[in-house]
Amino acid sequence: MFLKNCWYVAAAAHELTDNLLGRVFLDEPVVLYRKQDGGPVALEDRCSHRFYPLSAGELKDDVIVCGYHGMEFDCTGVCIRVPGQQAVPQGADIRNYPVAERWKFVWIWMGDPALADPDLIPDIWRNDHADWACVSGEAIPVQGDYRLVADNLLDPSHVSFLHKSTLGTADVAEIPQETAQDGDFVTVTRWILDSPAAPVYARLGGFTDNVDRWQIITYTPPIMVEVDMGSCIAGTGAVDGDRSQGIELHAFNLVTPATEKTSYYFWTHVRNFSLDDTEVSATVRKQFLTAFTEDVMAIEGVQAGFNRFGDKTPVNISADGGGIRARRILSRLIQEESDEPVTREAAE
């Protein structure tokens, strides 16, 4: 179900403070916090005494004090004190997870700690580059399988129907998309030439006439989807054309599985125009949060449908090409990691 030896986003960097934050990743409860020096910490969210959640306790300096009987755990997971007795019982320590902070996110490694190499974190350098303005938000809980989020993001056709007020125009779904795979990476590309601007681009770019618009979507396993998107004056765009006559945005969408049927959706949006304009940042945040809300509604509706109609097999269409390839890659990687055969259901 899950690929473990990889980095997942645990929190947006600004979400993590000196308060305890409890989340579930890959069916494992985790408590997160920042130490006094600012460094992130991730521990098993379980007191070893009666399995009370440590996230319901309190932080004393860099030590978690369990809110049930006061057992204390340092930032490595070692139990350092049990009130009322001198010795700490054998087996009282809890798991410590490798964490790293990069690109405005705090990342967690849920697999073998010896394999946790920070250089394996996806390189989303635009989040911290002076030539790009970055807008980020908090985690969005999704009552849906994390793979459904990737399916949604790798399908540019749904914007015509689900995002009419923001990203969609009626003609998008009728224009063919190209799907390609390079090793473990999948790219879905669509150019919409000499067509009306979508509402969000008309608002941000001030377009009143037709535009050339692009959607270039790249999947990186286990679950990052970058959307390179924008619009330029009609006649100036092409796959290898000059985008300087328009506006360009990149959305970095990172999904972390919580359980088999729930997940966390993390995101940032970067742009190469109006870098210091707070009103533009507010517009970007509002418009894309509206779109995300619509996406979550759809994903949760699909999950509910799968739950109800589990005896039926969904019909695929051409718009599903990117998602199907991404699922096959993920299933293969999970199989290679676990050395267990992949079921037909998992591969579909």
LINHUVEN-V962274 format. One record per backbone hydrogen bond with DSSP energy under -0.5 kcal/mol. CO is the residue of the C=O (numbers start at 0). NH is the residue of the N-H. E is the energy in kcal/mol with one decimal. If there is no record, write none. Layout:
# LINHUVEN-V962274
((CO | NH | E) (CO | NH | E))
This chain:
# LINHUVEN-V962274
((1 | 3 | -0.6) (3 | 5 | -2.2) (3 | 109 | -0.6) (3 | 110 | -1.0) (5 | 109 | -0.7) (7 | 107 | -3.1) (10 | 105 | -3.0) (11 | 14 | -2.1) (11 | 15 | -0.8) (12 | 15 | -0.9) (14 | 16 | -0.5) (16 | 33 | -2.2) (18 | 16 | -0.5) (19 | 21 | -0.5) (20 | 31 | -2.8) (22 | 29 | -3.7) (24 | 27 | -2.0) (27 | 24 | -2.7) (28 | 44 | -2.2) (29 | 22 | -2.9) (30 | 42 | -2.4) (31 | 20 | -2.5) (32 | 40 | -2.4) (34 | 37 | -2.0) (38 | 34 | -3.1) (40 | 32 | -1.6) (41 | 96 | -2.7) (42 | 30 | -2.9) (43 | 45 | -2.0) (46 | 50 | -1.7) (51 | 46 | -2.5) (52 | 55 | -1.5) (53 | 56 | -2.3) (57 | 59 | -0.5) (57 | 64 | -3.3) (58 | 60 | -0.5) (59 | 62 | -2.4) (62 | 59 | -3.5) (63 | 65 | -0.6) (63 | 72 | -2.3) (64 | 57 | -2.1) (65 | 69 | -1.2) (70 | 65 | -3.0) (71 | 79 | -2.0) (71 | 80 | -1.1) (72 | 63 | -2.6) (73 | 76 | -2.0) (76 | 93 | -2.8) (77 | 73 | -2.6) (77 | 79 | -0.7) (80 | 71 | -2.3) (81 | 84 | -1.6) (88 | 91 | -1.3) (94 | 43 | -2.5) (97 | 108 | -2.1) (99 | 101 | -0.5) (99 | 106 | -3.6) (101 | 104 | -1.5) (103 | 12 | -2.4) (104 | 101 | -2.3) (104 | 106 | -0.5) (105 | 9 | -3.4) (105 | 10 | -1.5) (106 | 99 | -1.7) (107 | 7 | -2.5) (108 | 97 | -0.5) (111 | 114 | -1.9) (112 | 115 | -1.5) (114 | 116 | -1.7) (115 | 117 | -0.6) (116 | 119 | -2.4) (117 | 120 | -1.8) (121 | 123 | -1.4) (122 | 124 | -0.5) (123 | 126 | -1.8) (124 | 127 | -1.9) (125 | 128 | -1.3) (128 | 131 | -1.9) (132 | 270 | -1.7) (134 | 268 | -3.0) (138 | 140 | -0.6) (139 | 264 | -2.4) (141 | 143 | -1.8) (141 | 262 | -2.4) (144 | 147 | -1.5) (144 | 148 | -0.8) (145 | 149 | -1.3) (146 | 150 | -2.3) (147 | 151 | -2.1) (148 | 152 | -2.3) (149 | 153 | -2.2) (151 | 154 | -1.2) (153 | 155 | -0.6) (154 | 157 | -0.7) (155 | 158 | -0.9) (156 | 159 | -1.5) (157 | 160 | -1.4) (157 | 161 | -3.1) (157 | 162 | -0.5) (158 | 162 | -0.9) (162 | 165 | -1.2) (162 | 167 | -3.1) (165 | 199 | -3.0) (167 | 198 | -0.5) (168 | 171 | -1.3) (170 | 173 | -0.9) (170 | 174 | -0.6) (171 | 174 | -1.6) (173 | 175 | -0.5) (177 | 188 | -2.8) (179 | 186 | -2.8) (181 | 184 | -1.7) (183 | 220 | -0.6) (184 | 181 | -2.8) (185 | 218 | -3.2) (186 | 179 | -2.7) (187 | 216 | -3.2) (188 | 177 | -2.9) (189 | 214 | -2.3) (190 | 192 | -0.6) (191 | 212 | -2.9) (194 | 210 | -3.3) (197 | 200 | -0.5) (197 | 201 | -2.6) (198 | 202 | -2.0) (199 | 203 | -2.3) (200 | 204 | -2.9) (200 | 206 | -0.6) (201 | 205 | -1.0) (209 | 233 | -1.5) (210 | 194 | -2.7) (210 | 212 | -0.5) (211 | 231 | -2.4) (212 | 191 | -3.2) (213 | 229 | -1.3) (214 | 189 | -2.2) (214 | 216 | -0.5) (215 | 227 | -3.2) (216 | 187 | -2.8) (217 | 225 | -2.6) (218 | 185 | -1.3) (219 | 223 | -2.5) (222 | 254 | -2.2) (223 | 219 | -3.1) (224 | 252 | -2.3) (225 | 217 | -2.8) (225 | 227 | -0.6) (226 | 228 | -0.7) (226 | 250 | -2.4) (227 | 215 | -2.7) (228 | 248 | -3.2) (229 | 213 | -2.0) (230 | 246 | -2.6) (231 | 211 | -2.9) (232 | 235 | -2.1) (235 | 241 | -1.0) (237 | 240 | -2.2) (240 | 242 | -0.7) (241 | 244 | -0.6) (242 | 245 | -1.1) (244 | 232 | -2.1) (246 | 230 | -1.4) (247 | 271 | -1.4) (248 | 228 | -2.8) (249 | 251 | -0.5) (249 | 269 | -2.7) (250 | 226 | -2.7) (250 | 252 | -0.7) (251 | 253 | -0.6) (251 | 267 | -1.4) (252 | 224 | -2.8) (253 | 265 | -3.3) (255 | 263 | -2.5) (256 | 25 | -2.0) (257 | 26 | -3.6) (258 | 261 | -0.6) (261 | 257 | -2.3) (261 | 258 | -1.4) (262 | 141 | -2.9) (263 | 255 | -2.3) (263 | 265 | -0.6) (264 | 139 | -2.3) (265 | 253 | -2.6) (266 | 136 | -1.2) (267 | 251 | -2.5) (268 | 134 | -3.1) (269 | 249 | -2.3) (270 | 132 | -2.4) (273 | 276 | -1.4) (275 | 277 | -0.9) (276 | 280 | -1.9) (277 | 281 | -2.3) (278 | 282 | -2.2) (279 | 283 | -2.9) (280 | 284 | -2.6) (281 | 285 | -2.5) (282 | 286 | -3.0) (283 | 287 | -2.5) (284 | 288 | -2.2) (285 | 289 | -1.9) (286 | 290 | -1.8) (287 | 291 | -2.9) (288 | 292 | -2.4) (289 | 293 | -1.8) (290 | 294 | -2.4) (291 | 295 | -3.0) (292 | 296 | -2.1) (293 | 297 | -2.0) (294 | 298 | -3.0) (295 | 299 | -2.8) (296 | 300 | -1.7) (297 | 301 | -2.4) (298 | 302 | -2.6) (299 | 303 | -2.2) (300 | 304 | -1.9) (301 | 305 | -2.7) (302 | 306 | -2.5) (303 | 307 | -2.0) (304 | 308 | -3.0) (306 | 309 | -0.6) (308 | 311 | -2.0) (316 | 319 | -2.1) (317 | 320 | -1.8) (319 | 323 | -2.6) (320 | 324 | -2.0) (321 | 325 | -2.3) (322 | 326 | -2.4) (323 | 327 | -2.0) (324 | 328 | -2.2) (325 | 329 | -2.5) (326 | 330 | -2.8) (327 | 331 | -2.2) (328 | 332 | -2.4) (329 | 333 | -2.4) (330 | 334 | -2.4) (331 | 335 | -2.7) (332 | 336 | -2.0) (333 | 337 | -2.4) (334 | 338 | -2.6) (334 | 339 | -0.6) (342 | 346 | -1.4) (343 | 347 | -1.2))
